[in-house]
């Protein structure tokens, strides 16, 4: 109904559709009063935008992102495909499959590297064993020999007093690998890491498991290529940091490799700003950012130093 003036109380649960209607009904005035506080301690709903000191802009930004409309069947299918085919989901599936393929190898390594089989049983039963396995997987991609080095790592200091030996071993190995990866003179390109983030190693697996791993790897590359095509079409600001795509084949390949890695990284960590790699807020993200920044140095200016317009196009990546 059209009225002389419209007044609406806006809260974080308001939908953008309702806000639009309320702010377009008044002939002379449309007023929104934005609620910033909780009614009382008994009402424990999240604060607007989950910020300790929200502003009206914070609440309105949240409302504009809060759609109450039912999507069309086409949009619902597209949303579902996006949720199941993004870099975070595909990467998690790849890592889970690879961990399963390498489980017996790491279990044998633990039993051989720890003379106390009681401690070995604790490591294999620990919740931290998954994290330790992931570090062992990363060690292979970095050229570290776990079979030759793990026993020395485990024997560096006694594990007898540790509440969780697996967590201790994980911390030790992570520190060694971070130091190893940070050494000057390491090669710029990281062929053992798919898109600069996912370790690639030969893992003993059944034909079905090997096929599933290959499928995820190919899906990750195709996802990165699609994201890069969108970024180029929209001339997104972060592309400027990569510089122009070089004309010579080697330079073009290196530009493609770095650009695909940055596109996948931004998708995985939900980076939206103009800085290509954003500001890492976790150890894993910092590792990936450092590795991808190293890749970019071999193809163009530093990804943290924008200086040039993006290239017009990039070819689709080859199949694995």
C-alpha positions in Angstrom: 0.0 0.0 0.0 1.3 3.5 -0.9 1.3 5.9 2.1 2.4 9.4 2.8 5.4 8.3 4.9 6.8 4.8 5.6 8.6 3.8 8.8 10.3 0.4 9.4 12.4 -1.1 12.2 15.4 -2.9 10.6 17.1 -5.8 12.5 19.7 -8.3 11.3 17.0 -10.8 10.5 15.2 -8.4 8.1 15.3 -9.6 4.5 16.3 -7.4 1.7 13.0 -8.0 -0.1 11.1 -6.7 2.9 13.4 -3.7 3.3 12.9 -2.8 -0.4 9.1 -2.8 0.0 9.2 -0.8 3.2 11.5 1.8 1.7 9.5 2.4 -1.4 6.0 2.8 -0.1 6.1 6.5 1.1 5.2 9.3 -1.2 7.0 12.0 0.8 9.4 10.0 3.1 10.8 6.6 3.8 12.5 6.1 7.2 14.4 3.1 8.5 15.2 2.8 12.2 18.1 0.4 12.6 18.3 -1.7 15.8 21.8 -2.0 17.1 21.4 -3.6 20.5 19.9 -6.7 22.1 16.6 -6.3 24.0 18.1 -7.8 27.2 20.4 -10.5 28.5 17.7 -13.2 28.0 17.7 -12.6 24.2 21.0 -14.1 23.1 20.7 -13.7 19.3 23.9 -12.7 17.6 24.8 -9.1 17.4 24.3 -7.4 14.1 27.0 -8.6 11.7 28.5 -10.5 14.6 30.5 -7.4 15.5 31.1 -6.2 19.0 30.2 -2.6 18.2 28.0 -2.7 15.1 27.0 0.4 13.1 23.8 1.0 11.2 25.8 0.4 8.0 26.9 -3.1 9.3 23.3 -4.1 9.9 22.1 -2.8 6.5 24.9 -4.6 4.8 23.9 -7.8 6.4 20.2 -7.2 5.5 21.2 -6.6 1.8 22.9 -10.0 1.8 19.9 -11.7 3.5 17.5 -12.9 0.8 14.2 -14.4 1.8 13.0 -15.1 -1.7 12.8 -18.7 -2.9 15.3 -19.2 -5.7 14.1 -20.6 -9.1 14.8 -24.2 -9.8 17.6 -23.1 -12.2 19.2 -20.9 -9.6 18.9 -23.5 -6.8 20.7 -26.0 -9.1 23.4 -23.5 -9.9 23.8 -22.7 -6.2 24.1 -26.3 -5.3 26.7 -26.9 -8.1 28.7 -23.9 -6.9 28.7 -25.2 -3.3 29.8 -28.7 -4.3 32.3 -27.5 -6.9 34.2 -24.7 -5.2 37.9 -25.0 -4.4 37.4 -25.5 -0.7 35.1 -28.5 -1.2 37.1 -30.1 -4.0 40.4 -29.5 -2.1 39.0 -31.2 1.0 37.8 -34.2 -1.1 41.2 -34.5 -2.7 43.0 -34.3 0.6 40.7 -36.9 2.1 41.2 -39.3 -0.8 45.0 -38.9 -0.7 45.1 -39.4 3.0 43.2 -42.6 2.7 45.5 -43.8 -0.1 48.6 -43.0 2.1 47.2 -44.2 5.4 49.0 -47.6 5.4 52.3 -46.0 4.5 52.1 -43.5 7.4 51.0 -46.2 9.8 54.0 -48.3 8.9 56.2 -45.3 9.2 55.0 -44.5 12.7 55.4 -48.1 13.9 59.0 -48.3 12.4 60.0 -44.9 13.7 58.8 -45.3 17.3 60.4 -48.2 19.2 57.7 -48.0 21.9 54.7 -49.7 20.2 52.5 -48.3 23.0 53.4 -44.8 21.9 52.8 -45.8 18.3 49.3 -47.0 19.1 48.6 -43.7 20.9 49.8 -41.8 17.8 47.6 -43.8 15.4 44.6 -43.5 17.6 45.0 -39.8 18.3 42.8 -37.1 16.7 46.0 -35.4 15.7 47.1 -38.3 13.5 45.1 -36.7 10.6 47.1 -33.5 10.9 50.4 -35.4 11.2 49.5 -37.4 8.0 48.8 -34.1 6.2 52.3 -32.8 7.1 53.9 -36.1 6.0 52.0 -35.7 2.7 53.4 -32.1 2.4 56.9 -33.4 3.2 56.8 -35.6 0.1 55.8 -32.7 -2.2 58.7 -30.6 -0.7 61.3 -33.3 -1.4 61.7 -34.4 2.2 62.3 -38.1 2.7 60.0 -39.2 5.6 61.3 -42.8 5.7 64.9 -41.5 6.1 64.2 -38.6 8.4 61.2 -39.4 10.6 62.9 -41.6 13.1 65.5 -38.9 13.7 62.7 -36.4 14.2 60.9 -38.6 16.6 64.1 -39.3 18.6 65.1 -35.6 18.9 63.4 -35.4 22.3 61.7 -38.0 24.4 57.9 -38.4 23.9 57.3 -40.3 27.1 55.9 -37.3 29.0 53.7 -36.0 26.1 49.9 -36.1 26.6 49.5 -36.5 22.9 52.6 -37.8 21.0 50.9 -37.3 17.7 50.4 -33.6 18.3 54.0 -33.3 19.4 55.2 -35.0 16.3 53.0 -32.9 14.1 54.3 -29.7 15.6 57.9 -30.8 15.2 57.4 -31.8 11.6 55.5 -28.6 10.7 58.4 -26.5 12.1 61.0 -28.5 10.1 59.0 -28.2 6.8 58.3 -24.5 7.3 62.0 -24.0 7.7 62.8 -26.2 4.7 60.3 -24.3 2.5 61.6 -20.9 3.6 65.2 -21.6 2.6 66.7 -19.1 0.1 67.5 -20.5 -3.3 64.5 -22.8 -3.5 63.0 -23.1 -7.0 60.4 -20.5 -7.9 58.0 -23.0 -9.4 56.4 -25.7 -7.3 55.4 -28.5 -9.6 54.7 -30.8 -6.7 51.9 -28.6 -5.5 48.7 -28.5 -7.6 47.7 -24.8 -7.9 50.4 -24.0 -5.4 48.3 -25.4 -2.5 47.6 -29.2 -2.8 50.6 -31.6 -2.5 50.8 -34.0 -5.4 52.5 -37.3 -4.8 52.3 -40.8 -6.1 50.1 -42.7 -3.7 49.4 -46.4 -3.9 45.7 -46.7 -4.7 43.2 -49.0 -6.3 42.2 -48.0 -9.8 38.9 -46.6 -8.5 40.7 -44.5 -5.9 43.3 -43.3 -8.4 40.5 -42.3 -10.8 38.7 -40.4 -8.0 41.9 -38.5 -7.1 42.6 -37.6 -10.8 39.0 -36.4 -11.1 39.3 -34.0 -8.2 42.6 -32.7 -9.5 41.1 -32.0 -12.9 38.0 -30.4 -11.4 40.2 -28.1 -9.3 42.1 -26.9 -12.4 38.9 -26.4 -14.4 37.4 -24.5 -11.4 40.5 -22.2 -11.3 40.3 -21.7 -15.1 36.7 -20.7 -14.9 37.4 -18.3 -12.0 40.3 -16.7 -13.9 38.1 -16.3 -17.0 35.5 -14.5 -14.9 38.2 -12.3 -13.3 39.6 -11.3 -16.8 36.1 -10.6 -18.1 35.4 -8.3 -15.2 38.9 -6.8 -15.1 39.2 -7.5 -11.4 41.8 -5.3 -9.7 43.9 -8.1 -8.3 45.0 -9.2 -11.8 47.1 -6.0 -12.2 49.6 -7.3 -9.7 50.5 -10.2 -12.1 51.5 -7.8 -14.9 50.7 -8.5 -18.5 50.7 -12.0 -19.9 54.0 -12.4 -21.7 54.2 -13.2 -25.4 56.9 -15.9 -25.3 55.5 -19.4 -24.6 57.5 -20.0 -21.4 56.5 -16.6 -20.0 52.9 -17.2 -20.9 52.9 -20.6 -19.2 54.3 -19.2 -16.0 51.8 -16.4 -16.0 49.0 -18.9 -16.5 50.3 -21.1 -13.7 50.6 -18.1 -11.2 47.2 -16.6 -12.2 45.4 -19.9 -11.9 46.9 -20.5 -8.5 45.9 -17.0 -7.3 42.3 -17.5 -8.6 42.1 -20.8 -6.7 43.6 -19.4 -3.6 41.1 -16.5 -3.5 38.3 -19.0 -3.9 39.6 -21.3 -1.2 40.1 -18.5 1.4 37.3 -16.2 0.3 39.6 -13.3 -0.5 37.6 -10.5 -2.1 39.7 -7.4 -1.9 42.1 -5.9 -4.5 45.2 -7.5 -2.9 45.7 -10.8 -4.7 46.5 -12.9 -1.6 44.8 -10.8 1.0 46.0 -11.0 4.6 46.4 -14.6 5.7 44.9 -15.3 9.1 46.0 -19.0 9.6 49.2 -21.0 9.3 47.8 -23.0 6.3 46.8 -19.8 4.5 50.2 -18.2 5.1 52.0 -21.2 3.7 49.9 -21.2 0.6 50.2 -17.5 0.2 54.0 -17.7 0.4 54.2 -20.5 -2.0 52.0 -18.8 -4.6 53.9 -15.5 -4.2 57.0 -17.4 -5.0 55.4 -18.8 -8.1 54.5 -15.3 -9.3 58.1 -14.1 -9.0 59.0 -16.3 -11.9 56.3 -15.0 -14.2 55.7 -11.3 -13.5 56.1 -8.6 -10.8 55.3 -9.5 -7.2 51.7 -10.2 -6.6 51.8 -7.7 -3.8 52.9 -4.9 -6.1 50.1 -4.0 -8.7 51.5 -2.2 -11.7 49.9 -3.2 -14.9 46.6 -3.9 -16.7 45.5 -7.5 -16.8 45.8 -9.6 -19.9 42.8 -9.9 -22.2 42.5 -13.7 -22.2 44.1 -16.9 -21.0 43.8 -20.3 -22.7 42.1 -23.2 -20.9 44.6 -25.3 -19.1 45.5 -28.7 -20.5 44.0 -31.8 -19.1 46.2 -33.7 -16.6 
